[in-house]
Amino acid sequence: MVAAEAINVGSIVIATDDFTAEADQELSVSENERLKVLAINGDWCTVESVDRGVPPGLVPLSYLKFHESQGRDLTLHLLPACTLAGLHSFLSFL
């Protein structure tokens, strides 16, 4: 089980195992998929995939772990999507 205090809204987490959605509001994820936490509701998190362009959905908290290297890896992944005008704001956010 994941320590709840390690995962907060806005955190980037990793799926620890494959999870297959069983309801419309759930999101199927693959092991090691990077996800951004949008909300935490008890034992479930609403997440969106960092790696795929799919709508957000619910994933059990027990399938998630904190992504220790979220800073540099995520910056390099998202940097090409930044516009030149927004680059300063983006870098100051980090």
C-alpha positions in Angstrom: 0.0 0.0 0.0 1.2 3.5 -0.8 1.8 6.1 1.9 -1.0 8.6 1.3 1.1 11.5 2.5 3.6 10.8 -0.4 0.9 11.4 -3.1 -0.8 14.7 -3.4 -3.0 16.4 -5.9 -0.6 17.5 -8.7 1.9 14.7 -8.0 3.3 12.7 -10.8 3.0 9.0 -9.9 3.8 5.7 -11.6 1.4 2.7 -12.0 2.9 -0.2 -10.1 1.0 -2.8 -12.1 -1.5 -3.0 -15.0 -5.0 -2.0 -13.9 -8.0 -2.8 -16.1 -11.0 -0.5 -15.8 -14.2 -2.2 -14.8 -16.5 0.9 -14.9 -16.8 3.9 -17.2 -15.3 6.3 -14.8 -12.2 4.2 -14.3 -9.0 4.4 -16.3 -7.0 1.4 -17.5 -3.3 1.9 -17.0 -0.1 0.0 -17.8 2.7 -0.9 -15.4 5.2 2.1 -15.2 2.8 4.5 -16.9 3.2 8.0 -15.6 0.1 9.7 -14.3 -0.8 13.1 -12.9 -3.0 13.1 -9.8 -6.0 15.3 -10.2 -8.0 14.3 -7.1 -7.8 11.8 -4.2 -11.0 10.3 -2.9 -10.3 7.7 -0.2 -8.7 4.6 -1.8 -9.1 6.0 -5.3 -7.3 8.7 -7.3 -8.6 10.6 -10.3 -5.6 10.7 -12.7 -4.6 11.7 -16.2 -2.0 9.9 -18.2 1.2 11.9 -18.9 2.1 9.4 -21.6 -1.2 9.0 -23.5 -3.8 11.4 -24.7 -6.8 9.8 -23.0 -9.5 11.3 -20.7 -8.9 11.2 -16.9 -10.3 8.4 -14.8 -10.2 6.6 -11.5 -7.3 4.3 -10.5 -7.0 2.6 -7.1 -4.4 4.3 -4.8 -2.8 0.9 -4.2 -1.7 0.8 -7.9 0.2 4.0 -7.6 3.6 5.0 -6.3 5.3 8.4 -6.0 7.5 9.2 -9.0 10.8 10.0 -7.3 12.5 11.7 -10.3 9.5 13.8 -11.4 11.4 17.1 -11.7 14.0 16.7 -14.4 12.4 13.8 -16.3 9.1 15.5 -16.5 10.7 18.8 -17.5 12.5 17.3 -20.4 9.3 15.4 -21.5 7.0 18.6 -21.4 9.5 21.2 -22.6 8.8 20.7 -26.3 5.2 21.5 -25.7 6.0 24.9 -24.2 5.7 28.0 -26.3 8.6 30.4 -26.3 6.4 33.0 -24.6 5.5 30.6 -21.8 8.9 29.1 -21.4 9.9 31.6 -18.7 6.8 30.9 -16.7 7.2 27.2 -17.1 10.8 27.3 -15.9 10.0 29.5 -12.9 7.3 27.1 -11.9 10.0 24.4 -11.4 
